[in-house]
Every structure is written in C-alpha cells, then in structure tokens.
C-alpha cells in the first residue's frame, strides 16, 4: 500500500477551529497520561 498525502479533518478539528479552543476542551472524553484505559 503506497503512502498517501491525505489529511484527516474530523468533526473535533472543525469544532476546535470554530470555537478557537484546544482539542482537549472539544473532545467529550479526552485521553491523557492519567487516563490510559478507555
């Protein structure tokens, strides 16, 4: 499978741009080092 030059523009990234905020404030359940399991 050859590499591709696409980009993933998800709903979280769009909302992040609209609200001018960070991705942690947009995602409902953000993952960080304190929460390693789902």
ChimeraX attribute file (.defattr): number of C-alpha atoms within 10 A of each C-alpha:
attribute: neighborCount
match mode: 1-to-1
recipient: residues
	/A:1	3
	/A:2	4
	/A:3	5
	/A:4	6
	/A:5	5
	/A:6	6
	/A:7	6
	/A:8	6
	/A:9	8
	/A:10	9
	/A:11	11
	/A:12	16
	/A:13	15
	/A:14	12
	/A:15	15
	/A:16	17
	/A:17	12
	/A:18	9
	/A:19	10
	/A:20	9
	/A:21	12
	/A:22	13
	/A:23	14
	/A:24	13
	/A:25	12
	/A:26	16
	/A:27	14
	/A:28	9
	/A:29	10
	/A:30	11
	/A:31	12
	/A:32	9
	/A:33	6
	/A:34	6
	/A:35	9
	/A:36	7
	/A:37	7
	/A:38	6
